[in-house]
Amino acid sequence: MFEDWSSSKANEMAKLVSEETNAEEQNSTFCRERERVRGEIARLELESKDLDNKIVDSETNTNKLVQKRHEMEARTDERLYEQKIEKARLLDSIQKIKLELIRVHDSDVKEIDTKKDSK
């Protein structure tokens, strides 16, 4: 009976040792997996910071380009306004010249009529 009891306890002990070994292996596997996940998290955090920097750089570049576009539009609008003023000035000068030509022509016609009447 002692031998049966002793053999039974030895089997229980062997089973417990086997379960303990399995638990330690499982624990070791979980620890490796946790370290792998931590490494992946660290890599992703670095990648995220890199992407954040790229986003900031892109937004800065976009803002610079928008500013340049606004400046170019303002210069274009200013030039267009100046050209409209110049066009109006030239049209006014042309109109004055036309009026002067008409006046001179009318004056010449009157002189010719006056000379015809005098003869």
HELIX and SHEET records of a PDB file:
HELIX    1   1 PHE A    2  SER A  118  1                                 117    
END                                                                             
